[in-house]
Amino acid sequence: MKLKTILFFSILSILTSCSGQTKSNASNADDLSKQIAKGDTVIKLGDHLWYVFQDKRNIYWFGSNGEGVYRYDGKTIVNFSTKDGLANDTVRQIQEDRFGNIFISTFAGISKFDGKTFTTLQPIKSKEWKLEPNDLWFYILGKKNEGAYRYDGKNLYNLEFPKHYLHDEIYPRVANSFFTPYEVYSIYKDRKGAIWFGTSVFGACRFDGETVKWMYEDDLTYVPNGGTFGIRSIFEDKEGNFWLCNTWHKYIFDFQKTAKSDRLQYQKTKGIGNKQIFGSDEYVYYSHILEDNNGNIWLTTWSQGVYKYDGIDITNYLVKDGSNDVNLISMYKDNQGNLWLGTPDNGTFKFNGNTFERFKH
């Protein structure tokens, strides 16, 4: 990984940890103070669009870094912010429940939008882990927001992770950092319905509805030139292999052996990074990974563009806004199979079949 990439993610960890805090130990999930969210109709999207989401009605939602959230129905763009009831204008997740409510995770908490009003969900501290098919899972970045957040349709629970087996060894080294080693960077549901959490330092853990079990490797946390990357993306491919944040290895998990152990049991297989493919001895650390409708795997990097892997060959798509190189935050596949990119400063990009071009409605 390039040094500037490492520096970025070190700074990103600091920025994402200096956040407003949510209330806890509330008796119910919903804040009683509500207002009709009218939003501001705008002529274009903002520049700092980190995340893209499309709901069941094919309406697009763009989560920004400081400008709230944008709603685009194909004709009109509406910008919602704290003045409309959004918990905070810095957005990190967007989801939808089975009833069509939109949930927006921000630095200051999780907001629920029912089509008319925003409600800030008040988390209840809990050590009782459950897993239901319709649950929504969230993370809120920030040192005092460690752990996972589970919404069961009524209440939002802030769940404490079980103590990591390396806690006593690692925690003292990062105790004064701007982040906690239990801070969640990514959430993923596998094909068996289990929930995975990628963390800033402690690797990944999997909750199967019964127990939470960890895995840890230095390569999944620390980059070769120094600094921490954390597990920012987890993915299970069609063959059942798991990909975790870099191209060194793929992981094959044995969940039968795991059931008899206090840790995740797995084997590593060769990844896709090598000199012939990437032109150097470096391996790629990626912030997002997904599979398109044709079975190709796409990897999003900070400053090296996007890589497409078809099982044999790697194709690199550099992303530019005019003549300027574009740094990348996230990738998203919409309901029609279109691929989108979120960026820190250049709006959002959409793949046209040949290249990624900046989206303009």
Buried (B, 14 or more C-beta within 10 A) or exposed (E): BBEEBBEBBBEBBEBBBEBBEBEEEBEEBBBEEBEEBEBEEEEEBBBBBBBBBBBEEEBBBBBBBEBBBBBBEEEEBBBBBBEBBBBBBBBBBBBBBEEEBBBBBBBBBBBBBEEEBBBBBBBBEBEEBEBEEEBBBBBBBBBEBBBBBBBEEEBBBBBBBBEBBBBEEBBEEBEEBBBBBBBBBBBBBBEEEBBBBBBBBBBBBBBBEEEBBBBBBEBBBBBEEEBBBBBBBBBBBEEEBBBBBBBBBBBBBEBEEBEEEEEBBBEEEEBBBBEEBBEEEBBBBBBBBBBBEEEBBBBBBBBBBBBBBEEEEBEBBEBBBEEEEBBBBBBBBBEEEBBBBBBBEBBBBBBEEEEBEBBEE
